[in-house]
Amino acid sequence: MAKVCLPSMLRPLAGGVAELEVDAPTLGAVLDSVRAGHPALERRLRDESGGLRRYVNFYVDGEECRRLAGQETPLTPSAEVRIIPSVAGG
């Protein structure tokens, strides 16, 4: 089971949990699973066309997924997926 680590700002959209465990072969399949259980959370992660939101970073085992294969990035059974939204301010 892959472990999906959520930052505190996204936890309310996942029932308040800090981590989700998902059995999925790719990052895209993880997001499909998130959509099934937590649709409001998934809308913060993917845009209307199903692509990864530009200002949300996804790390699979410490590697930024856009440098790998994006949503097609394969996951090992013990993979750790970290979701880190960009924060802007002035």
TAZIKA-V70066 format. One record per pair of residues at least 12 apart in sequence whose C-alpha atoms are under 8 Angstrom apart, sorted by the first residue. I is the first residue (numbers start at 1). GAP is how many residues later the second one is. If there is no record, write none. Layout:
i=I gap=GAP
i=I gap=GAP
//
This chain:
i=1 gap=20
i=1 gap=21
i=1 gap=22
i=1 gap=23
i=1 gap=76
i=1 gap=77
i=1 gap=78
i=2 gap=19
i=2 gap=20
i=2 gap=21
i=2 gap=22
i=2 gap=73
i=2 gap=74
i=2 gap=75
i=2 gap=76
i=2 gap=77
i=2 gap=78
i=2 gap=79
i=3 gap=16
i=3 gap=17
i=3 gap=18
i=3 gap=19
i=3 gap=75
i=3 gap=76
i=3 gap=77
i=3 gap=78
i=4 gap=15
i=4 gap=16
i=4 gap=17
i=4 gap=18
i=4 gap=76
i=4 gap=77
i=4 gap=78
i=4 gap=79
i=5 gap=13
i=5 gap=14
i=5 gap=15
i=5 gap=75
i=5 gap=76
i=5 gap=77
i=5 gap=78
i=6 gap=12
i=6 gap=13
i=6 gap=14
i=6 gap=76
i=6 gap=77
i=6 gap=78
i=7 gap=76
i=7 gap=77
i=10 gap=31
i=13 gap=25
i=13 gap=27
i=13 gap=28
i=14 gap=24
i=14 gap=27
i=23 gap=54
i=24 gap=51
i=25 gap=49
i=25 gap=50
i=25 gap=51
i=25 gap=52
i=26 gap=45
i=26 gap=46
i=26 gap=47
i=26 gap=48
i=26 gap=49
i=27 gap=43
i=27 gap=44
i=27 gap=45
i=27 gap=46
i=27 gap=47
i=27 gap=48
i=28 gap=43
i=28 gap=44
i=28 gap=45
i=29 gap=42
i=31 gap=14
i=52 gap=19
i=55 gap=30
i=55 gap=31
i=56 gap=27
i=56 gap=28
i=56 gap=29
i=56 gap=30
i=57 gap=26
i=57 gap=27
i=57 gap=28
i=57 gap=29
i=58 gap=23
i=58 gap=24
i=58 gap=25
i=58 gap=26
i=59 gap=21
i=59 gap=22
i=59 gap=23
i=59 gap=24
i=60 gap=15
i=60 gap=19
i=60 gap=20
i=60 gap=21
i=60 gap=22
i=61 gap=18
i=61 gap=19
i=61 gap=20
i=61 gap=21
i=62 gap=18
i=62 gap=20
//
